[in-house]
Amino acid sequence: MRPRRTALARGFTLIEVLVALFVFAVAMTVLVQSGTHRAQNLDYLRDRTLASWIAADRITAIRLDPEEISTGTRDGEVEMTRRTWFWEAEVSATEDDTVRRIEVAVRLDEDGEPVARMTGFAPVPGVIADAGDGP
């Protein structure tokens, strides 16, 4: 005589197990892709932050050196976080003769796209602004 199966003793069918495995695989794929995207975004934000610091440093260096404030383009490289960063600064005249515009672009490769751009302004040393009509 065979033992009778009750509804409580019933297990999963093969189809149910395969469906559960499929759902698990899809969920794991989504989680791995999300983690990869977050890691890439973190690298991008780190590079952007470092490049912004380099650009701000170059603007400050140009502001502090009276010979650097002359119009024209200059470039160079700097070592930061064990990487070489390439910067290019363009100093140009503005409508106000007492102020220069400084635009700096920072790249990871010499010919690559800029990771960050920054614009600053600096006074021209030795040039006194016209105060206009006084009281």
C-alpha positions as CSV (number, residue, x, y, z in Angstrom):
1,M,0.0,0.0,0.0
2,R,1.3,3.4,-1.0
3,P,1.4,6.4,1.5
4,R,-1.0,9.1,0.5
5,R,0.4,12.5,-0.3
6,T,-1.2,15.4,1.4
7,A,-1.3,18.9,0.1
8,L,1.0,20.0,2.9
9,A,3.8,17.6,1.8
10,R,3.9,18.9,-1.7
11,G,7.2,20.5,-3.0
12,F,8.1,22.8,-5.8
13,T,7.7,21.7,-9.4
14,L,10.6,22.0,-11.8
15,I,8.9,24.9,-13.6
16,E,8.5,26.8,-10.3
17,V,12.2,26.4,-9.5
18,L,13.2,27.5,-13.0
19,V,11.0,30.6,-12.7
20,A,12.5,31.5,-9.3
21,L,16.0,31.1,-10.7
22,F,15.2,33.3,-13.6
23,V,13.8,36.0,-11.4
24,F,16.9,35.8,-9.2
25,A,19.3,36.0,-12.2
26,V,17.5,39.1,-13.6
27,A,17.6,40.7,-10.1
28,M,21.4,40.0,-9.8
29,T,22.1,41.4,-13.2
30,V,20.3,44.6,-12.4
31,L,22.2,44.9,-9.1
32,V,25.6,44.3,-10.7
33,Q,24.9,46.8,-13.5
34,S,23.8,49.4,-10.9
35,G,27.0,48.8,-8.9
36,T,29.2,49.2,-12.0
37,H,27.4,52.4,-12.9
38,R,27.9,53.9,-9.4
39,A,31.6,53.0,-9.5
40,Q,32.0,54.7,-12.9
41,N,30.1,57.8,-11.7
42,L,32.3,57.9,-8.6
43,D,35.5,57.9,-10.9
44,Y,34.0,60.7,-13.0
45,L,33.2,62.8,-10.0
46,R,36.6,62.3,-8.5
47,D,38.3,63.3,-11.8
48,R,36.0,66.4,-12.1
49,T,36.8,67.5,-8.6
50,L,40.6,67.1,-9.0
51,A,40.5,68.9,-12.4
52,S,38.5,71.8,-10.8
53,W,41.2,72.1,-8.1
54,I,43.9,72.2,-10.7
55,A,42.0,74.9,-12.7
56,A,41.4,77.0,-9.6
57,D,45.1,76.7,-8.7
58,R,46.2,77.9,-12.2
59,I,43.9,80.9,-12.0
60,T,45.3,81.8,-8.6
61,A,48.9,81.4,-9.9
62,I,48.2,83.7,-12.8
63,R,46.5,86.3,-10.5
64,L,49.5,86.3,-8.2
65,D,52.2,86.6,-10.9
66,P,52.2,90.1,-12.7
67,E,54.0,88.6,-15.7
68,E,51.4,85.9,-16.2
69,I,48.6,88.4,-16.5
70,S,49.6,89.4,-20.0
71,T,47.2,88.2,-22.7
72,G,47.9,84.9,-24.5
73,T,47.8,81.2,-24.1
74,R,50.0,79.1,-21.9
75,D,49.9,75.4,-21.0
76,G,51.6,72.9,-18.8
77,E,51.2,69.7,-16.8
78,V,50.9,68.9,-13.2
79,E,51.2,65.7,-11.2
80,M,48.3,65.0,-8.8
81,T,47.1,61.7,-7.4
82,R,49.9,59.8,-9.3
83,R,48.4,61.0,-12.6
84,T,49.6,63.7,-15.0
85,W,47.0,66.4,-15.8
86,F,47.3,68.8,-18.7
87,W,46.1,72.3,-18.4
88,E,45.7,75.2,-20.8
89,A,45.1,78.7,-19.8
90,E,44.0,81.6,-22.0
91,V,44.3,85.1,-20.7
92,S,42.3,87.7,-22.7
93,A,41.4,91.3,-22.5
94,T,37.9,92.4,-21.4
95,E,35.9,95.6,-22.1
96,D,37.4,97.0,-18.9
97,D,41.1,97.7,-19.5
98,T,41.9,97.0,-15.8
99,V,40.6,93.4,-15.8
100,R,41.7,90.3,-17.6
101,R,39.6,87.1,-18.2
102,I,41.4,83.8,-17.5
103,E,39.9,80.6,-18.9
104,V,41.5,77.3,-17.9
105,A,40.8,73.8,-19.3
106,V,42.1,70.7,-17.6
107,R,42.5,67.3,-19.4
108,L,43.7,63.8,-18.6
109,D,45.2,63.5,-22.1
110,E,47.1,66.1,-24.0
111,D,44.6,66.0,-26.9
112,G,41.5,64.8,-24.9
113,E,38.3,66.5,-24.0
114,P,38.5,68.8,-21.0
115,V,37.5,67.2,-17.7
116,A,36.8,70.6,-16.2
117,R,36.8,74.3,-17.3
118,M,36.9,77.3,-15.1
119,T,36.8,81.0,-15.7
120,G,38.2,83.7,-13.5
121,F,39.1,87.4,-13.6
122,A,42.1,89.2,-12.4
123,P,43.1,92.9,-12.1
124,V,45.8,94.2,-14.3
125,P,48.7,95.3,-12.0
126,G,49.8,98.9,-12.4
127,V,46.6,100.0,-14.1
128,I,44.4,102.3,-12.0
129,A,40.7,102.3,-12.7
130,D,39.1,105.6,-13.6
131,A,36.9,106.4,-10.7
132,G,34.7,108.7,-12.9
133,D,33.5,112.0,-11.8
134,G,34.1,112.5,-8.1
135,P,31.9,114.3,-5.6
